[in-house]
Amino acid sequence: MLKANPLLTSALEYPQFPPSYTPNENDPLDPSCATPAPPFHKPNFHILKDTSEEEEVIELESDIVIVGSGAGGGVCAARLAQELCPLGVTVTILEKAGFLCPTDMPLPEMPLAQVAYGNAGAITTRDGHGLCVTGETWGGGTTINWGISLELEPPITQEWSSKYGLKGVLESEEYQNCQKHVRERMGVTVPEERHFNKANRVIWDGARKVGLDPVPLPHNCGGRMDEHEKCSHCSRGCRSGCKQGTANSFLVDAEKMGARCISGVEVTKIIWSPESTPSEKICAGVDGWIVTPPSINSTPSNKTPKRKFRLLSPRVILSTGALRTPTILQASSLTNPSIGKNLRVHPCLLVYGLTAPDHPIDPWDSTPTTVLVPTTNDKSIPMKSKLMRMDPSPGMSLTCLPWYEPTEYLKTILSYKHSITLVTVVRDSDSSGEVGKAGTKTVSGEVGPPDIGYTFSAKDRATAIEGIILSCKVLLEGGCKCVIPCIPLPPHLAKFTSPEGAESPSTSSEFLKWAEAVRRHGCGMGWISGHHMGTARWGNNAGDGSVCDGESGGRVWGTKGVYVVDGSAFPTASGVNPMLTIMGLGEWAARRIAQEVKGGEGE
Ligand SMILES: Cc1cc2nc3c(=O)[nH]c(=O)nc-3n(C[C@H](O)[C@H](O)[C@H](O)COP(=O)(O)OP(=O)(O)OC[C@H]3O[C@@H](n4cnc5c(N)ncnc54)[C@H](O)[C@@H]3O)c2cc1C
């Protein structure tokens, strides 16, 4: 839609830049930003020696290599560099994507999708029902995510400890220290009510009116909540430098301590030492391709010749995210049948609420998502779903709006200024998916998107529909005049309009009748996901369906020197936004691996 009509964002009145910024092509960070931002750090990328021979492999060596610079990889790199570089150990970070300069951000949605999102926007599931969104840029998902920084809740910690063998990790004092360390490094801060914009205020008030206890959502804004509040464009990149994604924090630390950063290398497989035995494969490094990351001024040409890359290393940490890591393990002749299975995605379903014409919301105004609505006030049981506001960029929030009829559709999207999109984030229970081998694009050697299969179970779909109905109640009680569930429904159920003069629209007989009909209709197709988990899970026993040994820091069973440190490690869905947990596990893994290297094990 955005591509077809570049005038759309103007028609919606959506500002390409947060109101407190003025775009400026060459200048350092905008001086109109309330607090001057600290100077940003541009990585000093290692330049690969160019060879003129087409067939020649570009080859390097390193004692440790981390593949992927996102939540898991970034944290791991910082700790390993800090502990080991001073001892003369070489640490290398390999990332396929390029660096996005804060002065270029926030980018308009179309070029942003090209340069910072996996598959130039999203990867569709095999059945076409789901859209998986990933960040592929220096800093991975942490550069373009919403910055919400939540810890695992006690019932899930318990489940992962008792059922999935992670007691030794999660219940240790050291893991608590790891969590504390990552929280502190990113300056995780809880917003106050004064930081809520109009949209979050509606959600907060509506939740309380339906009897739920909403909570403010902590953000990794380096303690600069007042400044962070002035920006609403988190998913399009943070210009002020408040958001402490790994590119602004851990990767800077890693580089300062001596880690070598390489961008534009896509790893395809692990290579094994000839000393490997049938029961233990010994890591010798990685193979991949040199790729040209898309930049904001150009897209890679498919005429770029293939260049092979090899990095020799006895230790490889895979942090390429839960949709990519299993494809690399599969391509490396590892045969554990659990690799790529057990995919969890937190399917997200949306409700679009519209306020009265004399109550504009200005959805682009201020920090997008500051309020979490639990779907139950009972904290002792794992929560089936949660509600939170969707990032307001049109490409994100309008993508799922159902289309019934052209005039009505146009009217709805042109009311964007009055809209609030509330998301039901389902904690997938018995739904599960799998990630299959990625296809290889022929000419440039770039690896294509992974093949994702996912079955949204009846039980989880029932959770989703309850979340959708609850979202409608929250929005109506908070002040919306009309709600539109973003699921396929018969036209007569497409939206609910608050009865004239109703004091409590969500308890009116009209709403109850409509909600019952929506419930009976159910939902299935049309979810989106930015949380990918579980495809190479950690456990404590090679025979328990896990792929890695959690206590050793994620070493892949049956290997020496290969580790998985990213969202793939989760045994089940985390039920909370995953970044902080991935980072905690990253810190845990790096401490284990550093100890191992210092002790000379595995040499
Ligand atoms: C729009 C959006 C908003 C989100 N908001 C939040 C939020 O507010 N809070 C939260 O907790 N979570 C959020 N998330 C999720 C969170 O960002 C991810 O769960 C997290 O970043 C995943 O970390 P990771 O280490 O598994 O992988 P990633 O952070 O995805 O990093 C993987 C990196 O590996 C690189 N890579 C991939 N394949 C290769 C290869 N073959 N060779 C070399 N490099 C490769 C990628 O380019 C990428 O940089 C959001 C996600 C999205 C998409």
The ligand as an SDF file (V2000), in Angstrom:
LIG
                    3D

 53 58  0  0  0  0  0  0  0  0999 V2000
    9.4950   -4.6350   15.1040 C   0  0  0  0  0  0  0  0  0  0  0  0
    9.9820   -5.4040   16.3060 C   0  0  0  0  0  0  0  0  0  0  0  0
    9.7590   -4.8740   17.5780 C   0  0  0  0  0  0  0  0  0  0  0  0
   10.1950   -5.5860   18.7010 C   0  0  0  0  0  0  0  0  0  0  0  0
   10.0440   -5.0300   19.9430 N   0  0  0  0  0  0  0  0  0  0  0  0
   10.5630   -5.6640   21.0210 C   0  0  0  0  0  0  0  0  0  0  0  0
   10.5490   -5.0540   22.3080 C   0  0  0  0  0  0  0  0  0  0  0  0
   10.0980   -3.9300   22.4600 O   0  0  0  0  0  0  0  0  0  0  0  0
   11.0560   -5.7530   23.3570 N   0  0  0  0  0  0  0  0  0  0  0  0
   11.5720   -7.0260   23.2190 C   0  0  0  0  0  0  0  0  0  0  0  0
   11.9530   -7.6230   24.2260 O   0  0  0  0  0  0  0  0  0  0  0  0
   11.6280   -7.5970   22.0060 N   0  0  0  0  0  0  0  0  0  0  0  0
   11.1700   -6.9510   20.9100 C   0  0  0  0  0  0  0  0  0  0  0  0
   11.2850   -7.5060   19.6750 N   0  0  0  0  0  0  0  0  0  0  0  0
   11.9570   -8.8130   19.5760 C   0  0  0  0  0  0  0  0  0  0  0  0
   13.4670   -8.6990   19.7670 C   0  0  0  0  0  0  0  0  0  0  0  0
   14.0000   -7.6080   19.0670 O   0  0  0  0  0  0  0  0  0  0  0  0
   14.0820  -10.0060   19.2950 C   0  0  0  0  0  0  0  0  0  0  0  0
   13.4680  -11.0550   20.0130 O   0  0  0  0  0  0  0  0  0  0  0  0
   15.5740  -10.0560   19.5250 C   0  0  0  0  0  0  0  0  0  0  0  0
   16.2450   -9.0070   18.8750 O   0  0  0  0  0  0  0  0  0  0  0  0
   16.1060  -11.3990   19.0130 C   0  0  0  0  0  0  0  0  0  0  0  0
   17.4590  -11.4980   19.3600 O   0  0  0  0  0  0  0  0  0  0  0  0
   18.3810  -12.5940   18.6780 P   0  0  0  0  0  0  0  0  0  0  0  0
   19.7100  -12.4880   19.2880 O   0  0  0  0  0  0  0  0  0  0  0  0
   17.6660  -13.8990   18.7320 O   0  0  0  0  0  0  0  0  0  0  0  0
   18.4450  -12.2020   17.1290 O   0  0  0  0  0  0  0  0  0  0  0  0
   18.4560  -10.8100   16.3650 P   0  0  0  0  0  0  0  0  0  0  0  0
   18.4100   -9.6600   17.2950 O   0  0  0  0  0  0  0  0  0  0  0  0
   17.3830  -10.9250   15.3440 O   0  0  0  0  0  0  0  0  0  0  0  0
   19.8770  -10.7910   15.6570 O   0  0  0  0  0  0  0  0  0  0  0  0
   20.2480  -11.6940   14.6430 C   0  0  0  0  0  0  0  0  0  0  0  0
   21.3110  -11.0280   13.7760 C   0  0  0  0  0  0  0  0  0  0  0  0
   21.9370  -12.0230   12.9710 O   0  0  0  0  0  0  0  0  0  0  0  0
   22.1220  -11.5220   11.6560 C   0  0  0  0  0  0  0  0  0  0  0  0
   22.1650  -12.6960   10.7580 N   0  0  0  0  0  0  0  0  0  0  0  0
   21.1380  -13.4940   10.4120 C   0  0  0  0  0  0  0  0  0  0  0  0
   21.5670  -14.4970    9.6430 N   0  0  0  0  0  0  0  0  0  0  0  0
   22.8990  -14.3260    9.4820 C   0  0  0  0  0  0  0  0  0  0  0  0
   23.9150  -15.0630    8.8040 C   0  0  0  0  0  0  0  0  0  0  0  0
   23.6320  -16.1840    8.1400 N   0  0  0  0  0  0  0  0  0  0  0  0
   25.1950  -14.6100    8.8500 N   0  0  0  0  0  0  0  0  0  0  0  0
   25.5170  -13.4660    9.5370 C   0  0  0  0  0  0  0  0  0  0  0  0
   24.5840  -12.7520   10.2130 N   0  0  0  0  0  0  0  0  0  0  0  0
   23.2890  -13.1680   10.1990 C   0  0  0  0  0  0  0  0  0  0  0  0
   20.9240  -10.6280   11.4270 C   0  0  0  0  0  0  0  0  0  0  0  0
   21.1770   -9.6800   10.3920 O   0  0  0  0  0  0  0  0  0  0  0  0
   20.7510   -9.9930   12.8070 C   0  0  0  0  0  0  0  0  0  0  0  0
   21.5010   -8.8010   12.9150 O   0  0  0  0  0  0  0  0  0  0  0  0
   10.8550   -6.8450   18.5360 C   0  0  0  0  0  0  0  0  0  0  0  0
   11.0790   -7.3570   17.2640 C   0  0  0  0  0  0  0  0  0  0  0  0
   10.6560   -6.6400   16.1510 C   0  0  0  0  0  0  0  0  0  0  0  0
   10.9200   -7.2200   14.7890 C   0  0  0  0  0  0  0  0  0  0  0  0
  1  2  1  0
  2  3  1  0
  2 52  2  0
  3  4  2  0
  4  5  1  0
  4 50  1  0
  5  6  2  0
  6  7  1  0
  6 13  1  0
  7  8  2  0
  7  9  1  0
  9 10  1  0
 10 11  2  0
 10 12  1  0
 12 13  2  0
 13 14  1  0
 14 15  1  0
 14 50  1  0
 15 16  1  0
 16 17  1  0
 16 18  1  0
 18 19  1  0
 18 20  1  0
 20 21  1  0
 20 22  1  0
 22 23  1  0
 23 24  1  0
 24 25  2  0
 24 26  1  0
 24 27  1  0
 27 28  1  0
 28 29  2  0
 28 30  1  0
 28 31  1  0
 31 32  1  0
 32 33  1  0
 33 34  1  0
 33 48  1  0
 34 35  1  0
 35 36  1  0
 35 46  1  0
 36 37  1  0
 36 45  1  0
 37 38  2  0
 38 39  1  0
 39 40  1  0
 39 45  2  0
 40 41  1  0
 40 42  2  0
 42 43  1  0
 43 44  2  0
 44 45  1  0
 46 47  1  0
 46 48  1  0
 48 49  1  0
 50 51  2  0
 51 52  1  0
 52 53  1  0
M  END
$$$$
